[in-house]
Amino acid sequence: MSGPAAGGPVILSCGDPSGVGPELAVKAWEALGASLPFVWVGDPAHLPRGTKLREIDTPAEAMTHAGHGLCVLPHAFPAAAVPGQPNPENAAAVIEVIARATALVMRGEGVALTTAPINKRVLKDGAGFAFPGHTEYLAHLAGGAKVVMMLASERVTPPCRVVPTTIHIALRDVPASFTPELLRDTVRITADGLNRDFGLENPRLAVAGLNPHAGEGGAMGDEEMHWIADTVAGLRAEGYAVTGPLPPDTMFHPAARARYDAAICAYHDQALIPIKTLDFDGGVNVTLGLPFVRTSPDHGTAFDIAGSGMASPASLISALRMAQNMGLARRG
């Protein structure tokens, strides 16, 4: 077999069945058909009424059936799924699906994993989910791998890729959590991931300053002078193509993005505001550092519009395409 399908199908976990995940899976199949075989893992009863689907027993069957319906690996859930009304009774099954989909990819039965959105509060209340989110749970399933979260859009020119070094913590806690060790790990994992999964031989990384204007010589903060610049210099000495610290407010216009392949940011909003401004519908969440490829649409469960038909599949389609491309690049 040759061509895009040669690496096997992408495995898509169902996410919260009361969110937009099921309807977006159908919309994605309608847009992609046989051109990008993927397998949805979940309860067929949770798909929109009238969905054209094919229940299969193994992911490999999707390679021949993807053009005839949404390929589904059935996974029974204990309760019905009412759009917009999350049910904690289904929480354990949502977690089971993530683990099952991950296992399929780790066994080589799928080229990559794409995950539909979950709601962490529902999983915690219904099944005692002990992880801050998907990323940390997948790292756990992979044996405790060190990972970083990258948000990427290849629909804009130049592409926008951002990596928040600290993620889901309060802004007041960022200065203590943003450390030389964390920055070094983030740069190394990002560079390795861009090389292995995106085919960039020596990726160019730009490190944002923590403070406005990158501290402006200590007038607006001194972390840049005290340790960030030295850490970046040390990484350059290791052979990484890394620059910084740079003023964050001038890093994301097109001419600036053309000078690097990914921006390493100090905290969540410093990274996510620019990419969501540039491509709100098409951004993709990528986990780098795992022993398998994982992507996700860059949006949540959207309970407020679930079942209305308003949800755009653009981000999920981008996530599936990026997953396939990354998986094939990793397989050489």
C-alpha positions in Angstrom: 0.0 0.0 0.0 1.3 3.5 -0.8 0.0 7.1 -0.4 -1.5 8.8 2.7 -3.3 5.7 3.9 -0.2 3.6 4.0 0.5 4.2 7.7 -3.0 3.0 8.9 -6.0 5.0 10.2 -6.0 7.7 12.7 -7.8 6.7 15.9 -10.3 9.2 17.2 -11.5 8.9 20.8 -15.1 10.0 21.3 -14.6 12.6 24.2 -17.6 13.6 26.2 -20.6 12.2 24.4 -22.8 15.1 25.5 -20.5 17.6 23.9 -19.9 18.4 20.2 -17.5 15.5 19.7 -19.9 13.0 18.2 -21.5 15.4 15.7 -18.0 16.8 14.7 -16.8 13.2 14.0 -19.7 12.8 11.6 -19.0 16.2 9.9 -15.3 15.3 9.7 -16.1 12.0 8.0 -18.4 13.8 5.6 -15.6 16.2 4.6 -12.8 13.6 4.5 -14.3 10.3 3.5 -11.8 7.8 2.2 -9.1 10.5 1.7 -8.2 10.2 5.4 -9.3 7.0 7.0 -10.0 7.4 10.7 -11.8 5.2 13.4 -14.1 6.7 15.9 -14.1 4.8 19.3 -17.3 5.3 21.2 -20.9 4.2 21.6 -22.7 4.2 18.3 -25.9 5.2 20.1 -24.4 8.5 20.9 -23.9 9.5 17.3 -26.5 11.8 15.7 -29.6 10.1 14.4 -29.3 9.0 10.8 -25.4 8.8 10.8 -24.1 6.7 8.0 -21.7 4.4 9.9 -19.7 1.1 9.6 -19.2 -0.8 12.8 -15.8 -2.6 12.6 -13.8 -5.1 14.7 -10.3 -3.8 14.0 -8.8 -0.5 12.9 -7.4 -2.0 9.8 -10.9 -2.4 8.4 -11.2 1.4 8.1 -8.6 1.3 5.3 -11.2 -0.3 3.0 -14.5 0.9 4.6 -13.8 4.6 5.3 -15.5 5.7 2.1 -18.7 3.9 3.0 -19.5 5.4 6.4 -18.0 6.6 9.6 -15.9 3.7 10.9 -16.8 2.9 14.5 -15.1 0.6 17.0 -18.0 0.2 19.4 -17.5 0.9 23.1 -20.6 0.5 25.3 -21.5 3.3 27.7 -23.9 2.9 30.6 -26.1 5.9 29.9 -27.6 7.8 27.0 -26.0 11.0 25.8 -28.2 14.1 25.8 -26.5 17.0 23.9 -25.5 19.8 26.3 -26.3 17.7 29.4 -23.1 15.9 30.6 -23.8 12.8 32.6 -21.3 11.7 35.2 -22.5 8.1 34.8 -20.6 8.1 31.5 -17.4 9.4 33.0 -15.7 6.1 33.5 -16.4 5.0 29.9 -15.0 8.2 28.5 -11.7 7.5 30.4 -11.8 3.8 29.2 -12.1 5.0 25.6 -9.0 7.2 25.9 -7.0 4.3 27.3 -8.3 1.9 24.7 -7.6 4.3 21.8 -4.1 5.0 23.2 -3.4 1.3 23.5 -4.4 0.8 19.8 -2.0 3.4 18.7 0.8 2.2 20.9 0.3 -1.3 19.4 0.7 0.1 16.0 -2.9 -0.4 14.9 -3.3 3.3 14.1 -0.9 5.8 12.7 -1.8 8.4 15.4 -4.3 9.4 18.1 -6.7 12.3 17.9 -8.8 13.0 21.0 -12.2 14.7 21.0 -12.7 17.2 23.9 -13.4 16.0 27.5 -14.7 17.9 30.5 -12.4 17.4 33.4 -14.9 18.4 36.1 -17.4 15.8 34.8 -14.7 13.1 34.8 -13.6 14.0 38.3 -17.1 14.1 39.7 -18.2 10.9 37.9 -15.0 8.7 38.1 -12.5 10.5 40.3 -10.3 11.5 37.3 -7.0 12.5 39.0 -5.3 14.4 36.1 -5.5 18.0 35.1 -6.4 17.1 31.6 -5.9 14.9 28.5 -2.2 15.7 28.2 -1.2 14.6 31.7 -3.3 11.4 31.4 -1.7 10.4 28.1 1.7 11.0 29.7 0.7 8.7 32.5 -0.5 6.0 30.0 2.9 6.3 28.3 4.7 5.5 31.4 5.3 9.0 32.8 6.8 10.6 29.7 7.9 14.2 29.9 5.6 16.1 27.5 4.9 19.6 26.3 1.7 21.1 24.8 2.0 22.8 21.5 -0.8 24.7 19.7 -0.3 24.8 15.9 -2.0 26.2 12.9 -0.7 25.5 9.4 -3.6 27.4 7.8 -1.9 30.7 8.4 1.3 31.9 6.6 3.8 31.6 8.0 2.6 28.7 10.2 2.0 29.6 13.9 3.2 27.1 16.5 3.3 28.1 20.2 4.4 26.2 23.3 3.3 27.4 26.8 6.1 26.4 29.2 3.7 26.7 32.2 0.1 25.8 31.5 -2.9 25.5 33.7 -1.7 27.5 36.8 -2.6 30.9 38.2 -0.7 33.8 36.8 0.6 34.7 40.2 2.3 31.2 40.3 4.1 31.5 37.0 7.3 33.3 38.1 8.1 30.5 40.6 7.1 27.7 38.2 8.9 29.1 35.2 12.4 27.8 36.0 15.7 27.2 34.0 15.1 23.4 34.2 11.6 23.7 32.9 12.7 26.0 30.0 15.5 23.6 29.1 13.2 20.6 29.1 10.6 22.4 27.0 13.1 23.6 24.4 14.6 20.1 24.1 11.3 18.3 23.8 9.9 20.8 21.4 13.0 20.6 19.1 13.0 16.8 19.1 9.2 16.8 18.4 9.5 19.2 15.5 12.4 17.2 14.0 10.7 13.8 14.4 7.1 14.6 13.7 7.3 17.7 11.4 10.5 16.9 9.5 12.3 20.1 10.5 16.0 19.1 10.7 17.1 21.9 13.0 14.0 23.7 14.1 14.3 27.4 15.0 12.9 28.2 18.4 12.2 31.7 19.8 11.9 32.1 23.6 9.5 34.9 24.8 10.4 37.0 27.8 8.4 36.7 31.0 7.9 40.4 31.4 6.7 43.2 29.2 9.3 44.2 26.6 11.4 41.2 27.9 12.1 43.2 31.0 13.5 46.2 29.2 16.9 45.9 30.8 15.5 45.3 34.2 13.1 48.2 34.3 10.0 45.9 34.1 11.3 42.7 35.7 14.7 41.1 35.9 14.2 37.3 35.2 15.4 37.9 31.6 18.7 39.3 32.9 19.1 36.9 35.8 18.6 33.6 34.2 16.5 33.4 30.9 19.2 34.9 28.7 21.9 32.6 30.2 19.6 29.5 29.8 19.0 30.3 26.2 22.7 30.8 25.6 23.4 27.4 27.2 20.9 25.7 24.9 22.6 27.4 21.9 25.9 25.9 23.1 24.2 22.5 23.1 23.4 23.0 19.4 19.8 24.2 19.5 18.8 27.0 17.1 17.2 29.1 19.8 17.0 32.8 20.3 15.7 35.1 23.0 14.4 36.3 25.4 12.3 38.3 23.0 9.6 40.9 23.7 6.4 38.9 23.6 4.3 41.7 22.0 6.4 41.8 18.8 6.7 38.0 18.2 3.5 37.1 16.4 3.1 39.3 13.3 3.9 37.6 10.0 7.4 38.9 9.6 8.4 37.8 13.1 6.9 34.4 12.7 8.9 33.8 9.5 12.1 33.9 11.7 11.2 30.9 13.8 9.4 27.5 13.7 7.9 27.6 17.2 7.6 30.2 20.0 8.4 29.0 23.5 6.2 31.1 25.8 6.3 31.6 29.5 2.6 31.0 30.3 -0.7 29.9 29.0 -2.3 33.1 27.6 1.0 34.4 26.2 0.9 31.4 23.9 -2.8 30.8 23.3 -4.1 34.4 22.7 -2.0 34.9 19.5 -2.9 31.5 17.9 -6.6 31.8 18.7 -6.6 35.3 17.3 -4.9 34.1 14.1 -6.9 30.9 13.6 -9.7 30.4 16.1 -11.4 27.6 14.2 -8.4 25.7 12.9 -5.9 25.5 15.7 -4.6 22.1 16.7 -3.4 20.9 20.2 -0.3 18.7 19.8 1.3 16.7 22.6 5.1 16.5 22.0 7.3 14.0 23.9 4.9 11.0 23.8 6.0 7.6 22.2 3.1 8.1 19.8 1.5 11.0 17.9 -1.4 12.8 19.6 -3.4 15.8 18.4 -6.7 17.3 19.5 -9.0 20.1 18.3 -8.2 23.4 20.1 -11.6 23.8 21.6 -13.7 22.3 24.4 -16.9 20.3 24.7 -19.0 23.3 23.8 -22.0 22.0 25.8 -23.9 25.3 25.0 -24.1 24.5 21.3 -24.0 20.7 21.3 -26.7 19.2 19.2 -27.5 22.5 17.5 -25.5 21.8 14.3 -23.6 25.1 14.9 -20.2 23.6 15.8 -17.5 23.9 13.1 -15.5 20.8 12.3 -12.5 22.9 11.1 -10.3 22.3 14.1 -11.1 18.5 14.2 -10.4 18.2 10.5 -7.1 20.1 11.0 -6.2 17.8 13.9 -6.9 14.6 11.9 -4.8 15.9 9.0 -2.0 16.9 11.2 -2.1 13.6 13.1 -1.8 11.6 9.9 1.0 13.8 8.6 2.9 13.6 11.9 2.4 9.8 12.2 3.7 9.2 8.7 6.7 11.5 9.3 7.5 9.6 12.5 7.3 6.2 10.6 9.7 7.6 8.0 
